[in-house]
Amino acid sequence: QVQLVESGGGLVQAGGSLRVSCAASGSIFRVDVMGWYRQCPGKQRELVATITRDGMTNYADSVKGRFTISRNNAKNIVYLQMNSLKPEDTAVYYCNGGINRMNYWGQGTQVTVSS
């Protein structure tokens, strides 16, 4: 059974930084694109950033220049470094991974940015 477990969320003031991590565990043979999504109350889940196994990245316009996604292929971990955080970044952040040709989601981690 494959699991994605996020960590590192919390409360931060506007302008601050936070890093969230997502570790994949279980019987893993292949990991393709991994990414981060977020969901605010009453809104649909939206893409934040994705990264391929080769390190190609893609970002939502709202986070470009402030967030950086990275991954450690040897440890099956993906990170999201969030700088210059804004109150509108407040959301539950979900890790997503293409693992063993199936799609998996983590349980989510809350990020709250106070003004």
N, C-alpha and C positions, 0 to 999 in steps of 0.2 A: 504494500500500500504506500503510495507516494503522498507526502504531506508537504505543504508550504507553511512555514511559520514565520510571521513578521514579528519584529521587535523594534524598540527605539522611539515609539511615538511618545507624545506628552504635550505639555503646555509650555509655550514660549511666547515672549513678547514680540510685537511687530518689529521687524528689522533684524530679528535674531536668526539663528541657524539650528537645524536639527538634522540628524541622519537616521533614516530607518533602514532596517536590514530585513532580508528574507532568505531563509535557509531551506533548501529542499532536502528532504530525507526519504529514505525508503529504498526500494529496489529500482535504481535509476540506471538506464542504459543510454539514454540520449536526452540532451537538453537543448532545445532550440531557442526561439525568442523568449525572453523574459521581460516583464514589464511591471509598471505601477499604474494603478488606476485609483480614482478617488470618487467618493460619493458624499454629497452634502444632503442634509435632511430635506426630503421633498423633491430631490432632483435625481436625475439619472446618473448612473456611474459613467465617469468620463476618463478618457485616456490622459495620463500624465506624461509617461515616457516609456520607451521600449528600447531594448538592446539585443542585437543578435549575438550569436556565439562568437562571431568574428569582431565584435565590438562596434558595429554600426548602430548609431543611435537615432532616435526620433523623439521629438518633444512637442507637447502642446504649446501653442503660441503663448499662452498665458504664463508659462513657466520658463520659457527660453531665456537663457542668460542668468537665471537664478538657481535652477535645479540641475544637478548632474547625476546621471545614472551610470553605474559601473557594475561589473560582475567579476567574480572569481570562479573561473570554470573548474578549477581543481577541487574547490570546496562546494560548488553548486550554491553559491550565495550571490544575491543581487542587492545592490545598495542604491539608495536615493539620498543624495546630499542636497539639502534644501537650505538656501541662503536667502537673505533679504525677504524673509517671510512676511506675508500680508494677512490681515484678518480673513480675507476671502480665500485663503489657502486652507482654512479650517475645514476638515472633512475626515472621514474614515478612509484610510489609505489601504488599498488591497494589492497584494502581490499576485501576479499571474505568470504562469509558466507553461510552455509547451514541452512536456516531458513524456518520453516514450511514445511520441506521436499522439498524446492526449493532452487536453487542456485542464489545468488545475488552478484553483484559487486558494489563497490564504484566507484566514478568518478575519483579517483586517486589524488595523491599529489606528487609534484615534490621534489626530494631530489637531491641536487647538492653538490658534494664534490670537493673543489678546491685543487690543488696541491701546 
